[in-house]
Amino acid sequence: MTTLEKIGIQGVRSYCDERTETLEFYSPVTIIYGKNGSGKSTIIECLKVSCIGEFPTNAEKGKSFIHDPLVSNKMNVKGKIDLIKIWLLKLKVIKNKSKLKKNKYN
């Protein structure tokens, strides 16, 4: 059995590309709640990308998954998802599945 400890999200959809936002998971359950557009679904989608490497169906193979450079008025935006898992043997594994980059003119 694998337990998720925390996830760090940077530069994905509504998450800022300047700093990593970290969410810790608690046992036995973590509740994710918030207003519309606050990033709840993005957290779930980041977990999916980190665990099985599959982007959301509407993400155009990851292109629309990264924070839009036009919104932040930058030439390039980098996205990153860090997922820390604890395996049954209590071995910590840091899985940096996604380092993504989007150019302003893509």
C-alpha positions as CSV (number, residue, x, y, z in Angstrom):
1,M,0.0,0.0,0.0
2,T,1.2,3.5,-0.8
3,T,0.4,6.6,1.2
4,L,0.7,10.1,-0.2
5,E,2.5,12.5,2.1
6,K,2.4,15.8,0.1
7,I,2.2,17.3,-3.4
8,G,3.9,20.5,-4.6
9,I,2.3,22.3,-7.6
10,Q,4.0,25.1,-9.5
11,G,2.9,26.7,-12.8
12,V,0.0,24.4,-13.5
13,R,-3.3,26.1,-14.6
14,S,-4.2,28.7,-11.9
15,Y,-1.1,27.9,-9.7
16,C,1.6,30.6,-9.9
17,D,4.8,29.7,-11.7
18,E,6.9,31.8,-9.3
19,R,6.6,29.5,-6.2
20,T,5.5,26.0,-5.3
21,E,2.2,25.5,-3.5
22,T,2.4,22.5,-1.2
23,L,-0.6,20.4,0.0
24,E,-0.1,17.8,2.8
25,F,-2.3,14.7,3.0
26,Y,-3.5,13.4,6.3
27,S,-4.6,10.0,7.4
28,P,-7.1,8.5,7.1
29,V,-8.6,11.1,4.7
30,T,-7.9,14.5,3.3
31,I,-10.8,16.8,2.2
32,I,-10.1,19.2,-0.6
33,Y,-12.6,22.1,-0.7
34,G,-12.8,25.6,-1.9
35,K,-14.5,28.1,-4.2
36,N,-15.1,27.6,-7.9
37,G,-11.8,28.1,-9.8
38,S,-9.6,27.8,-6.7
39,G,-7.7,24.7,-8.0
40,K,-9.4,21.7,-6.5
41,S,-9.7,19.8,-9.7
42,T,-6.1,20.8,-10.7
43,I,-4.9,19.0,-7.5
44,I,-6.7,15.8,-8.6
45,E,-5.4,16.2,-12.1
46,C,-1.8,16.7,-10.9
47,L,-2.1,13.5,-8.8
48,K,-3.2,11.7,-12.0
49,V,-0.3,13.1,-14.0
50,S,2.2,12.2,-11.3
51,C,0.9,8.7,-10.6
52,I,0.0,7.4,-14.1
53,G,1.5,10.0,-16.4
54,E,-1.9,10.8,-18.1
55,F,-3.0,14.4,-18.7
56,P,-6.6,15.4,-18.5
57,T,-8.6,14.8,-21.7
58,N,-9.0,18.5,-22.4
59,A,-5.4,19.4,-21.8
60,E,-4.1,19.0,-25.4
61,K,-1.3,16.6,-24.3
62,G,-0.3,19.0,-21.5
63,K,-0.2,22.2,-23.5
64,S,-3.2,23.7,-21.8
65,F,-2.3,22.2,-18.5
66,I,0.5,24.6,-17.9
67,H,-0.1,28.2,-16.7
68,D,-0.7,30.4,-19.7
69,P,2.2,32.7,-20.4
70,L,-0.1,35.4,-21.8
71,V,-1.8,35.7,-18.5
72,S,1.4,36.4,-16.6
73,N,2.9,38.4,-19.5
74,K,6.0,36.3,-19.8
75,M,7.9,34.6,-22.6
76,N,8.1,31.2,-20.9
77,V,6.4,29.5,-18.0
78,K,7.6,26.4,-16.3
79,G,5.4,23.9,-14.5
80,K,6.4,21.4,-11.9
81,I,4.6,18.7,-9.9
82,D,6.4,17.0,-7.0
83,L,4.7,14.1,-5.3
84,I,6.0,12.5,-2.1
85,K,4.9,9.0,-1.4
86,I,5.5,6.7,1.5
87,W,5.5,3.0,0.7
88,L,4.4,0.2,3.0
89,L,8.0,-0.3,4.1
90,K,8.2,3.3,5.2
91,L,10.6,4.2,2.4
92,K,10.1,7.8,1.2
93,V,10.1,8.3,-2.5
94,I,10.1,11.7,-4.1
95,K,8.6,11.5,-7.5
96,N,9.2,14.5,-9.7
97,K,7.1,13.3,-12.6
98,S,6.4,16.5,-14.5
99,K,8.7,19.3,-15.5
100,L,6.8,21.1,-18.1
101,K,7.5,24.2,-20.1
102,K,5.2,26.4,-22.3
103,N,6.4,29.2,-24.6
104,K,4.3,32.3,-25.3
105,Y,4.0,31.4,-29.0
106,N,3.1,27.7,-28.7
